[in-house]
């Protein structure tokens, strides 16, 4: 794969300019690319932001979207832990008291 002469942050900035209302011809001319390349960048980088952490620039979906994803992951982790805790308690109770009663679904014709 050929290395791009434009960094990801430049690509995101070009897409932001396009989304802000500047014509595609002007943006493409400014960055020295074709309109087709600009629209490819738009399909890939639309909605992304350039985030500056100290001295480095990273391309991502912004802090708000990352925070939402992290909240969902945390919630999923809590639910998973709760489910397995309840499952463990149920299995422990079954083993502690034994399966003394058999339900009708567990009975066979020989009983």
N, C-alpha and C positions, 0 to 999 in steps of 0.2 A: 504494500500500500504506500502510495506516495505521501510524503510529509507535506502538510499544509504550510503555506507561507504566512497564514493568518492564525493567530492564537484563538482559543475558544472564547476568550473574553472579547476579542475584536468581533468575532462572529455574533456573539450575543448583543453587543452594542449596535451592530449593523441591523440586526433584527428588531431591536428596540426602536431604532430610528424609523424603520419601515412601518412598524406598528403605530408609531406616533403620528403618522400621516405624511411623512416625506415620501415623494414618489420613488418607485423602485429604480427608475433610471438614474436619478440623482445619487441615491445610496450606492448603487452598483458602480457608478463612475467614481465616486469618492473612494471606494475601497479597491478599485481596479479589478472588478469581477463582472461576470455576466449576470443578467437578471435571473437566468435559470439557476445559477449557483446561489444567488441570494434567496430564491424561493426554496431551494434545498436546505439552506441554513435555517430558514423560517420553519420548515417542517420539523427540523431536528431540535432547534433551540427556542422555539416559541414558548413563552411563559417562564423562561429561566431568568435568573438574575446573576449579576457578578457580585460575589461576596468577598469583601476584603477582610482577611484575618491577619492583622499585623502587617507584614510585608508581602504576603502572598495573595494572589487573586484566584478564587475558585469559582467555578460555574456550578450553580445549583438552582433548585427551585425556590430559594428564599428561606429565611428563617421561619416564617409563619408556617409554611407547608411542612418543613422538617419537624417543627414542634407538634403539628397535628399528627404526623406519622408516628413520632415518638410516643405521643399520648395513646394512640391506638395500640401500639406494641405493648406499652405498659399495661393497658387494660386487658389485652389478650393474655398477657402473662399472669395477671391476677386471677382471671377467670380459669385459666388452665390449672393453676395451683389449687384453687378452690375446688374444682372438679375432682382432681386427684386426691385431695384431702377427704372429700366426701366419699369417694370410691373406696379409699383405704379404710375409713371408719366403717363403712357398710360391710366390707369383706371381713374386717376384724370382728364385728358383731356376729356375723354368720358363723365364723370359726369358733367364737367364744361360746355361743349358745347352741351351736350345732344345728343342723338342718333336721329338726325333729318332725316337722310337719311336711308332708308332700302335697303339693297342689294337684288338682285334678289333671292338669296338663302333664304332670310328671308321672302319673300313674299309668301302668301298662294294662293290657287286657288280662294278664295273669293274676293281677292283684285281687 
